[in-house]
Amino acid sequence: MLEQQDLIDIARTQMPFGKYAGRPLIDLPEEYLLWFAKKEFPKGRLGHLMAITLEIKIEGLEGLVKPLKKQ
C-alpha cells in the first residue's frame, strides 16, 4: 500500500551508490530503475522506494512527487 511518507521519501531520499549517487530517487532515469527491476532491487527500504518510484514513472505520476522535494 502506498503511504504519504513513501512519496515524501521518494522525493527526498538520495541514491546512495552507483552511477546516479546523490540524485533524489524521483530523478533517477526510468531505464535505470527498469534495470534494477530485472536484476533485483536492493533489500530493505531503499529497494521498496525504488520499486514504487518505477511504478510512479511508468504511470506518468512524477508530477505528484516532484513538488515534495522543496518542502
Backbone as CSV, one residue per row, in Angstrom:
resi,resn,N_x,N_y,N_z,CA_x,CA_y,CA_z,C_x,C_y,C_z
1,MET,0.838,-1.175,0.000,0.000,0.000,0.000,0.889,1.247,0.000
2,LEU,0.519,2.217,-0.781,1.288,3.450,-0.898,0.941,4.386,0.249
3,GLU,1.964,4.835,0.924,1.796,5.742,2.061,2.295,7.130,1.677
4,GLN,1.756,8.141,2.333,2.198,9.516,2.096,3.700,9.653,2.358
5,GLN,4.192,8.998,3.409,5.607,9.084,3.733,6.470,8.488,2.625
6,ASP,5.955,7.472,1.922,6.693,6.902,0.796,6.930,7.964,-0.280
7,LEU,5.908,8.741,-0.589,6.043,9.781,-1.610,7.060,10.838,-1.183
8,ILE,7.008,11.236,0.076,7.963,12.213,0.596,9.377,11.646,0.525
9,ASP,9.529,10.408,0.930,10.861,9.774,0.905,11.383,9.612,-0.514
10,ILE,10.526,9.301,-1.462,10.946,9.179,-2.857,11.440,10.531,-3.376
11,ALA,10.807,11.588,-2.955,11.206,12.926,-3.391,12.514,13.377,-2.746
12,ARG,12.782,12.928,-1.524,13.899,13.484,-0.754,15.070,12.542,-0.512
13,THR,14.883,11.237,-0.700,15.966,10.283,-0.475,16.899,10.274,-1.672
14,GLN,18.175,10.386,-1.406,19.163,10.362,-2.476,19.661,8.943,-2.699
15,MET,19.920,8.631,-3.947,20.503,7.339,-4.298,21.876,7.262,-3.634
16,PRO,22.121,6.251,-2.806,23.358,6.221,-2.024,24.573,5.640,-2.745
17,PHE,24.395,5.067,-3.933,25.525,4.425,-4.605,25.302,4.424,-6.111
18,GLY,26.342,4.045,-6.834,26.224,3.830,-8.267,26.333,5.083,-9.107
19,LYS,25.993,4.900,-10.350,26.110,5.934,-11.369,25.343,7.206,-11.018
20,TYR,24.233,7.070,-10.328,23.379,8.209,-10.011,23.395,8.560,-8.520
21,ALA,24.462,8.231,-7.853,24.593,8.547,-6.420,24.379,10.039,-6.206
22,GLY,23.603,10.356,-5.181,23.334,11.751,-4.840,22.073,12.320,-5.467
23,ARG,21.489,11.630,-6.411,20.245,12.105,-7.026,19.048,11.634,-6.214
24,PRO,18.025,12.482,-6.086,16.783,12.009,-5.455,16.203,10.844,-6.262
25,LEU,15.585,9.926,-5.587,15.044,8.748,-6.274,14.096,9.127,-7.405
26,ILE,13.295,10.160,-7.222,12.335,10.548,-8.259,13.042,11.034,-9.519
27,ASP,14.304,11.426,-9.406,15.061,11.914,-10.558,15.882,10.828,-11.251
28,LEU,15.797,9.604,-10.767,16.516,8.512,-11.433,15.845,8.203,-12.768
29,PRO,16.639,7.912,-13.801,16.037,7.563,-15.102,15.222,6.267,-15.004
30,GLU,14.143,6.240,-15.735,13.286,5.052,-15.744,14.062,3.817,-16.193
31,GLU,14.963,3.978,-17.151,15.748,2.848,-17.651,16.612,2.239,-16.536
32,TYR,17.150,3.092,-15.688,17.974,2.635,-14.554,17.130,1.816,-13.585
33,LEU,15.931,2.294,-13.302,15.025,1.569,-12.412,14.567,0.256,-13.040
34,LEU,14.338,0.262,-14.348,13.962,-0.975,-15.039,15.084,-2.003,-14.976
35,TRP,16.322,-1.541,-15.070,17.466,-2.450,-14.955,17.463,-3.118,-13.585
36,PHE,17.237,-2.332,-12.532,17.164,-2.903,-11.182,16.000,-3.880,-11.080
37,ALA,14.879,-3.551,-11.690,13.711,-4.437,-11.630,14.031,-5.797,-12.251
38,LYS,14.831,-5.797,-13.302,15.210,-7.059,-13.949,16.228,-7.831,-13.113
39,LYS,17.182,-7.123,-12.533,18.253,-7.768,-11.752,17.777,-8.085,-10.336
40,GLU,17.392,-7.075,-9.620,16.826,-7.160,-8.267,17.067,-5.820,-7.578
41,PHE,15.986,-5.277,-7.034,16.122,-4.044,-6.264,16.914,-4.344,-4.996
42,PRO,17.596,-3.331,-4.458,18.296,-3.541,-3.182,17.311,-3.988,-2.103
43,LYS,17.811,-4.652,-1.106,16.976,-5.099,0.010,16.562,-3.896,0.862
44,GLY,15.488,-4.054,1.584,15.068,-3.059,2.559,14.297,-1.886,1.974
45,ARG,14.304,-0.813,2.739,13.508,0.374,2.412,13.907,0.977,1.065
46,LEU,15.203,1.041,0.778,15.651,1.629,-0.478,15.051,0.887,-1.670
47,GLY,15.108,-0.415,-1.658,14.539,-1.199,-2.753,13.038,-1.008,-2.877
48,HIS,12.374,-0.938,-1.742,10.929,-0.695,-1.729,10.608,0.641,-2.386
49,LEU,11.346,1.680,-2.013,11.114,3.010,-2.575,11.456,3.055,-4.063
50,MET,12.510,2.363,-4.463,12.876,2.334,-5.878,11.796,1.648,-6.707
51,ALA,11.215,0.585,-6.190,10.135,-0.115,-6.901,8.915,0.791,-7.055
52,ILE,8.584,1.525,-6.011,7.453,2.459,-6.089,7.770,3.577,-7.081
53,THR,9.004,4.052,-7.058,9.419,5.111,-7.990,9.243,4.650,-9.426
54,LEU,9.614,3.423,-9.716,9.432,2.893,-11.065,7.959,2.892,-11.456
55,GLU,7.100,2.454,-10.566,5.661,2.439,-10.870,5.139,3.855,-11.114
56,ILE,5.592,4.802,-10.307,5.184,6.201,-10.480,5.593,6.692,-11.862
57,LYS,6.817,6.377,-12.274,7.306,6.817,-13.578,6.547,6.135,-14.715
58,ILE,6.292,4.855,-14.599,5.556,4.127,-15.633,4.160,4.714,-15.821
59,GLU,3.539,5.094,-14.716,2.174,5.641,-14.761,2.145,7.141,-15.077
60,GLY,3.318,7.764,-15.184,3.381,9.189,-15.512,2.939,10.103,-14.379
61,LEU,3.191,9.682,-13.145,2.718,10.438,-11.982,3.823,11.209,-11.260
62,GLU,4.927,11.454,-11.935,6.049,12.156,-11.308,5.654,13.539,-10.792
63,GLY,4.695,14.153,-11.453,4.231,15.480,-11.047,3.661,15.518,-9.638
64,LEU,3.220,14.370,-9.131,2.710,14.311,-7.757,3.832,14.321,-6.737
65,VAL,5.001,13.860,-7.139,6.110,13.686,-6.201,7.078,14.858,-6.240
66,LYS,7.375,15.372,-7.404,8.407,16.410,-7.532,8.158,17.643,-6.668
67,PRO,6.914,18.104,-6.483,6.719,19.263,-5.598,7.130,18.995,-4.146
68,LEU,7.184,17.746,-3.741,7.551,17.402,-2.366,9.047,17.583,-2.101
69,LYS,9.834,17.730,-3.158,11.281,17.907,-3.000,11.603,19.210,-2.295
70,LYS,10.780,20.222,-2.475,11.082,21.565,-1.991,10.615,21.840,-0.574
71,GLN,9.688,21.069,-0.087,9.092,21.372,1.232,9.970,20.937,2.368
